[in-house]
């Protein structure tokens, strides 16, 4: 059983998203997305980008050894369809949290989806794998 307040291990969201080529809206959308992932819910505040550090701390307090290995997700020309689906969800969540982004992101989304379709968009998603070894 997971200690209370720990993230679902299948739902980790990293802190950093890097899109290449860069666009002036990338940072604002990323910040709004991260805030969305940290929003309060009926069950408490979501951990979003803070999930790995929280899991390491919680399991460490229980005496477990926690190994963290960065494993960024890389989406490029060969994963264009996945990149487009991810991008649309990323922008949708950002706009849900910060509705004033909706108008600005219409053209941004069209440009980015066109870049992905043409194999010209690369996405690096911060991610980490955790190995939790129980206390002996």
C-alpha positions as CSV (number, residue, x, y, z in Angstrom):
1,X,0.0,0.0,0.0
2,X,1.3,3.5,-0.9
3,X,1.7,6.0,1.9
4,X,-1.0,8.6,1.9
5,X,-0.4,11.6,-0.4
6,X,2.0,9.9,-2.8
7,X,1.5,10.2,-6.5
8,X,0.1,7.4,-8.7
9,X,3.3,6.1,-10.2
10,X,1.8,5.9,-13.7
11,X,0.9,9.6,-13.7
12,X,4.2,11.5,-13.1
13,X,4.5,14.8,-14.8
14,X,8.0,16.4,-15.0
15,X,8.9,20.0,-14.4
16,X,10.4,20.8,-17.8
17,X,9.1,20.6,-21.3
18,X,11.4,21.7,-24.1
19,X,10.0,22.2,-27.6
20,X,12.3,22.7,-30.6
21,X,12.2,25.0,-32.4
22,X,11.4,27.4,-29.5
23,X,8.3,29.6,-29.6
24,X,7.7,32.7,-27.4
25,X,4.6,31.1,-25.9
26,X,6.3,27.9,-24.8
27,X,7.2,29.3,-21.4
28,X,3.8,30.7,-20.6
29,X,2.0,27.6,-21.6
30,X,4.5,25.4,-19.6
31,X,4.0,27.6,-16.5
32,X,0.2,27.4,-16.8
33,X,0.3,23.6,-17.3
34,X,2.6,23.1,-14.3
35,X,0.2,25.3,-12.2
36,X,-2.7,23.2,-13.5
37,X,-0.9,20.0,-12.3
38,X,-0.5,21.6,-8.8
39,X,-4.0,22.8,-8.5
40,X,-6.2,22.0,-5.4
41,X,-8.8,19.2,-5.7
42,X,-11.3,17.7,-3.4
43,X,-8.7,15.1,-2.4
44,X,-5.9,17.7,-1.9
45,X,-3.4,19.6,-3.9
46,X,-2.0,17.7,-6.9
47,X,1.7,17.2,-6.9
48,X,2.4,17.5,-10.6
49,X,6.0,18.4,-11.2
50,X,6.7,18.0,-7.4
51,X,5.7,14.3,-7.4
52,X,9.2,12.8,-7.7
53,X,10.7,14.8,-4.9
54,X,7.6,14.1,-2.7
55,X,7.8,10.3,-3.4
56,X,11.6,10.2,-2.7
57,X,11.0,12.1,0.6
58,X,8.0,10.0,1.7
59,X,9.6,6.6,0.9
60,X,12.9,7.8,2.4
61,X,11.1,8.6,5.7
62,X,9.8,5.0,5.7
63,X,13.4,3.7,5.5
64,X,13.2,2.7,1.8
65,X,16.1,3.3,-0.5
66,X,15.0,5.3,-3.5
67,X,16.9,5.4,-6.7
68,X,16.0,8.1,-9.3
69,X,17.1,7.9,-12.9
70,X,16.3,10.7,-15.3
71,X,14.5,9.2,-18.4
72,X,13.3,12.0,-20.6
73,X,10.6,11.2,-23.1
74,X,11.7,12.3,-26.6
75,X,9.1,12.9,-29.3
76,X,10.2,13.7,-32.7
77,X,9.4,13.1,-36.4
78,X,8.8,9.4,-35.9
79,X,6.4,10.1,-33.0
80,X,4.6,13.0,-34.7
81,X,1.1,11.6,-34.0
82,X,1.9,11.1,-30.3
83,X,3.5,14.5,-30.1
84,X,0.3,16.1,-31.5
85,X,-2.0,14.3,-29.1
86,X,0.3,15.2,-26.2
87,X,0.6,18.9,-27.3
88,X,-3.1,19.3,-27.6
89,X,-3.6,18.0,-24.1
90,X,-0.8,20.1,-22.7
91,X,-2.3,23.3,-24.2
92,X,-5.8,22.3,-23.1
93,X,-4.7,21.8,-19.5
94,X,-2.8,25.1,-19.5
95,X,-5.8,27.0,-20.9
96,X,-8.1,25.3,-18.4
97,X,-6.0,26.7,-15.6
98,X,-5.4,30.1,-17.3
99,X,-8.3,30.9,-19.6
100,X,-6.7,34.1,-20.8
101,X,-4.3,31.9,-22.9
102,X,-7.2,30.5,-25.0
103,X,-7.1,33.2,-27.7
104,X,-3.3,33.4,-27.8
105,X,-2.9,29.6,-28.2
106,X,-5.1,29.2,-31.2
107,X,-2.5,30.2,-33.7
108,X,0.3,28.7,-31.5
109,X,-1.5,25.3,-31.6
110,X,-2.0,25.5,-35.4
111,X,1.7,26.3,-35.9
112,X,2.9,23.6,-33.5
113,X,0.6,20.9,-35.0
114,X,1.8,21.8,-38.5
115,X,5.4,21.6,-37.4
116,X,4.7,18.2,-35.8
117,X,3.0,16.9,-39.0
118,X,6.0,18.1,-41.1
119,X,8.4,16.3,-38.7
120,X,9.8,19.7,-37.6
121,X,8.8,19.6,-34.0
122,X,10.9,17.9,-31.3
123,X,9.5,17.6,-27.7
124,X,11.5,16.6,-24.7
125,X,9.5,15.8,-21.6
126,X,11.2,15.8,-18.3
127,X,10.6,12.4,-16.6
128,X,12.3,10.3,-14.0
129,X,12.0,6.6,-13.2
130,X,12.1,5.6,-9.5
131,X,13.2,2.3,-8.1
132,X,12.0,1.9,-4.5
133,X,13.7,-0.7,-2.4
134,X,12.0,-1.6,0.8
135,X,13.8,-1.2,4.1
136,X,15.5,-4.4,5.2
